[in-house]
Structure formats: structure tokens, C-alpha cells
Amino acid sequence: MPSSSILTLAARFTRDRSGTVAILGALAMTVLVGFVSLVTEYGMALEKRSANQRISDAAAYAAALHYSASGSNTALQNATIAANNLAALNGVAQADVAVNPTTTADGKSAVAVTITGNNTLLLAPVVGGGRMLTSHAAAAAQAAQTAAAAPCVIALSSSGGVTLSGGTSLTAPTCAVSTNASLTVPNGTSLTAASVTYGGATPSAISISNIHTGPPASIIAQSVTDPLSANSGVLAAEAAATAAASITRPAAPSSINAQQITPPAGTGGTNVSFNLQYYPTTQQQSGGCTATYQSSVWTISCPAGQNYTFSSLTVAGSLGVNFAVSGTGNTTFNFPNTLTTSWSNWTFGPANYNFLGGLSISGGSNAFTSNGSPHTIYISCNANSVLCGSNTTGLSLNSANISFQGPTNLYVNGPMTVASGNLTMTGLNSFTVISNLTFSGGSTASFTGVSTFYVGGAFNTQGSANVSFSGGTNVSYTLVGGLSHASSSPLLFQDSGIYSIGPTGSCNGSNYSICVTNNGALNFSGTDTFNISNGIYVSGGDTLTMGYGSNNSFFVGAAGTGSSGTAISLGGGAYLTLADATAFNLAGDYDATAGGGSCAILPAASIHNIAGSFKTAGGTKLGAGLYAIGGYFASGQSSGGSVSCNGATVGVQGTSVTIAYAANSTTIGSPCNSDGVCFANGFNYVNLTAPTTGTYAGLLFVGPSSKSASAMLTGGAGAIMSGAFYLPTGDFGLGGGASIASPSGGCLQIVAKTVSLAGGATAASNCITTATSTTPSPPVIVQ
């Protein structure tokens, strides 16, 4: 073809516009296909990452099912295997799966699973992209919460929690240890429990390594509620302790004014005067009465049924005198002046006698006899019947023997002293001494079958005086000025009766109503009711026994004049035994801290009301029942320890006891400070058991819900206890080498604000059945 033709064709081609769209379309389609491919390729990668996310969620859940807060290597290995298996089922290689422990935002234990995916890109490099797209799918699940056992050690506060230190161990194999805070279990300590729950931060790795639970292992992030806050026994015990703080002293008995005791009718009458001497006179007459002498004895006889006043009666030497030995009891003899007998024998037959100037007997044997009809003997220290002065005696007995036979009413309008000799009173209807009654020296006195016994002043025994009461039933004893037994011989009240005893003038720096000193023994061995206005004091080495059987009543006020003080005080080495009671009220402290070594056996009673605090440094045996204490309970707060008590070594012992305290006062000073319960200074023989039935079943100690008052065992104290410590606002502490355990078949439950164990060993188990176990909860995806 000619060249011109070729040129012509070329020119025509360049001018031709047909097919342009097709070319442009082809070029555009190529670009579009490229972009679609890129989008598709990238979308497939995103889809794979989304699938990996779903797989990681499922894997995290599976891992959490096998993981627990124990954080052990075995638990983590099990969680990893579970995650890998689930990932493999979904086509994810093990190498792409990572399993690690973590915590949630609120500190709960969790497990995290991350799946890494690598996708090869073919088209991305054409437009300058990378050949690989790496994606990470991560998920975290809170660990599965297995069921927790019912808790037996509970720390209710959101701070503090359960803390172990100093080599201590806490063993609770059948129950849980639970806290609303965290647990601190450092190296050297050990916590063993069926399960552990915590409401605060996850325990440290060190703490977890020293916690032993299960099987299966169970350390659960879970709060705990107070299982005893609505317990009927807790509510009743707390109410009783609050009420006990308001117990008041019984009223002191009233004094009888001297003018209220008047001589019997017939203080006037026919005047009689005798001067009774030795031979040759053998008979005298005066005022219608006859005196006859025989064998060194003058016998005075007067017509019966009349009144006679002996204006003068003189008896020579040691001659004896018989009055109305054949009397009928309705004759009255008046002696306006002091009648004194000295080393002679006098017999007073059935009649009424008014010794208006007092009666003084020295030596000899003297008797007031009876024919069975009631009569009255009235002895005053002067003729005007006014109260005698402190140096004047209404009835004085010295180195003599005197007896009174009832039914007789004996009134001494003044003091009565028995310095030596023997006094015997039998079958008296009443015995009344307006002022002090004192037995001293080596005197002996026996009261048998007295119905009413009244002393308007102090009842005192001194020296080696030996005094006893017996044979009476429902005897009324009134000792306005208290009872002070300082004799080295026993003072025995063997009647059943009602005792009303007021304050002494001075006893151990105060005015205790009953004061036992000088290594003596005071024994009330009947079934008695005691109304003691100003407390009881027993000094070191002395013994006091009160009551017999189980129907006694004790109402004891505090020494001093205020509304608080000590109701019972024991010196070092004192012995106190109180028989079982239907009522027991102390309007003050029980204090046996002076020197230690004391031994006290307290009564069983449904409730023991103690307005003050209970403090002991010796051996104490608690009778069964509720102890409702307005203050605190302390054993060995400042001194003391276990002692030999009736042949057994005793710290504090009690069976079926519940101790509730209101903490209106708390301990002061080391080792127990501001505590409501304290065991210290080597009380190694503490054995207390809560009731197993009734209102207070399972409750051993109950603290107040409205104020903080902790419980502390320290100073080497060792205890075996069965029951629950319930201290909703107080801390429970164990330190200084102290230990606490429950007896075989017993239990030990602690519910407190916080629990701190710093020495010894503690074994715990459930006591109150209202404490329930928690239900398991599944894992929760948290990320």
C-alpha cells in the first residue's frame, strides 16, 4: 500500500471517536475490580477478627469456669487448657491463644484470654499496603464463684478484715472465713477453711499461698451479711445487759428509835426491897414477896399476876438467886437500877422482866426459863428508856454462862456485849438489840429457833468468838449497822431466812454491809434471801458461803454512798461460794482483782444482773445462766491467773453460760484497753460453754450494737470455749501467745467488726444455725 494511503488511514484513525466509551469502561472496570477486591479482602480479615472476638469471649468464660481466686498454678493451667480447647474447636491454633490472670475494676479475680490473628493480603501490596493484617481479640471473665460454706469467722467491717500475724493459725475445716474487707495471711501464718470469701481487694499472692481451702479450692470475691443481727437470743441478751446497768441497791433497813421499844405493861407496881446476905437470916418479906435462903441460894417468890418494882436488891458475895421459878408467866418484875451479878448463879423463872438500868453478868451460871407461855425480857441502859450512849451497856456478859428459853421476846434497849463466857438462846420469838451487838474474846453463843433477830447497830464478832444460829425457819434477820466477822472462829447461820443488812461503819476503806476478815469463816447454810444494801467484802484467806439448795435470792448493793461502786470485793486468797438462786442482782462491780489467788463459785440463775463490771484475778466458776453486765468482763486485766480452787486448777469455768455486756465502762490500761472482754495474764484454765438449748443457745459473748467494745485474749491466756462471740461493733483480737479452741463436740464462732489473730492457735466452727452458706455464681464477662 502506498505510503500516502497509510498516512491517510492514520489521520482518519486519529480523528475517529467511535469506541471511546468502551475503552474507558474497560479501564474503569479494572480499577473498580481492584478496589472491590481490596475491600473484600480487608472485610474478610475483619470478619475473622470478629469471629476471634466471639471465640475469645467463649474461651474466657470457659477458662473462668476452671479458674478461682486461689491463683494457683494448677488453676491457671486448667483455665489455659479450657481456653485452648474451645479455641481449637473453632479453628484457632493454640499458639494464637494467650491466657493470663487479671482483676476487675473493683478488685475481683478474673481471667483474660487474647486471640491473635494474622491474615495474608494479596492486593494490598499492589497499592502500597502491607502483606499481613494482625488482629487482637481480647476478653476477660470474672472467675467462677463456687458455693461458700456457712461462715464461722466473720469480719463485718469494710476495712480491717481478717488479719493473721505472729505465727498464728486459724483452722475452720467445716466452715467459711468471711470478710467484707480483705484477708492478710503473711508467711509464717496459716488459714485453713472450707472456703474463704472477701468483699474488698483480692488478697495478695503471699496471703493466698497461706490460705488452704476445700477441696475444691474456694476463695471467693463476695461480701457477707451479719447472720446474727436479728437473732432473738442476741436481741434478748443485749436488752438484758442494757437493763442491768440500771439495777439499784436494795434499801438499807431502818433503825428502831429507842422510844419505840417500851417496857411491858406494869413498870410500876408494889415496891420491893431485899438485902440478901448469908446466915443467920434465912427469910425476908417485902411488898408481899418472900425471900427464902437455902444452900447458898435465895429464892424470891411473889404472888402471881401482879407487878413488882425492886427499888433495892442487894445480894452478898456469890450467893445464888432464884426468881419466880414456879411462876405462871403473867407476873412482872421491874429493876429500875442496874442489876449486877458476879460469880453467882441466878435463875429467872417464867415472868416478865424489865431491867431498866441494864443487866451486867460476870461469872456464874444464869438462866431465864420458861413454862411455855410467852413473856418479855426488857433490858435498858437507864430508867428513862432513851438510847444508850456508846460507852453504856444494856446487857453485858463476861466470863459467865447465861441462857434464855422461849417463847420469849428479848429487848435490849442499848448495846449488848458478850466478852467471854457462853450465851444460849432457845425458842425466842424475837431478839432485839437497839444498838451494837458484839461477841469477842473466846465467847460462844448459840441461837436456836429464833423467829425474829434485829440489831439496830453493828453485828460484830472479834477474837475467837464462836457464834451460831440454827433451828429456825423463815427467820427474819435485820442488821442495820452491817455484819463484821473478824473472829478466827466460824460464824454460822444455819437457818432459812430473810436477811436485811445495812452498811458497816468501816470495812476495807468503805462501808461494806458484810465484812469478813481475820482468817475467819462466815457461813449462811439455809435457803435464804439476802437484801444487802452496801456490798460484800471478803479479805484474803477468809471464807464466805451463802445459801443452800437452788431457791436463794441475792440482792446486793454497792459499797459507798453513790450510785456506783463495788458490790462484791474479794481479797487475795479469799473463798466465796454462793448457792444457786432464783434471783441474782449486783448493783455495782464484782471485783476479785486484789492480789489474785481468790476462788469464787457463783450461782446458777436464769439471769445474773450486774450493774457494773465483772473483774477477776483468781479462779471463778460461773453458774449456768445469762450474765447481763452493764460494764465489761475481764479476767487478769492487771494481774492474777489460774489458781487451785476446791482441788481443781481454775481460771474461769462455766457451763451453759452467756455473757452479755453493755460496755458502759471498758477496761483501762495495758494489756486490755477500752475492751469489753479481756482474758490476760496467764489464764490458761479458761473453759466456757454456751447453752445448747433455750433463748441463748449457742451464744457465749454478746457485745453491744450501739458502741464499740472489743474482745481481747492476750498475755499467754489459753482458753477452751464453745459458743459464739458476737461483737457487731467491736474488734476480736488474739495476741501475746494466747490461744483459743473449742472442746470435742463444741463450736467456736466469731462475728466481729474485725478479726485479728496475732499468736497461738484458733479452731473455729459454726454454733448458730441461722448462718447459711452462699450459692454458687457463674463466671461473668467483664471485658
Secondary structure, DSSP 8 states (H G I E B T S, - for coil): --HHHHHHHHHHHHH--TTHHHHHHHHHHHHHHHHHHHHHHHHHHHHHHHHHHHHHHHHHHHHHHT--TT--HHHHHHHHHHHHHHHHHTT--GGGEEEEEEE-TTS-EEEEEEEEEEEE-SSGGGGT--SEEEEEEEEEEE--B-----EEEEE-SSSS-EEE-TT-EEEEEEEEEEESS-EE--TT-EEEEEEEEESSS---HHHHHTEEE-SS--EEE-----SSTT-HHHHHHHHHHHHHTT-----------GGGS---S-SS-EEEEEEE-STT--EEEETTEEEEEETTEEEEE--TT-EEEEEEEEE-TT-EEEE-TT--S--EEEE-S-EEEES--EEE-SSEEEETT-EEEESSEEEE---SS-EEEEEESSTT-----TT--SEEEESEEEEEESSEEEEEES-EEE-SEEEEEES-SEEEESS-EEE-TT-EEEEES-SEEEESS-EEE-TT-EEEEES-EEEEEEETT-EEE--SS-EEE-SEEEEEE---S-BTTBB-SEEE-TT-EEEE-SS-EEEETT-EEE-TT-EEEE--TT-EEEEE--SSSSS-SEEEEE-TT-EEEE--EEEEEESSEEEE-SSS--EEE----SEEEESS-EEESSEEEE-SEEEEESS-EEESSSS---EEETTEEESEEEESEEEEE--SS---SSSS-SEEEEE-TT---EEEE--SSSTTTTEEEE--SSS--EEEE-TT-EEEEEEEEEETTS-EEE-TT-EEE--TT--EEEEES-EEE-SSEEE-B---TT------B--EE--
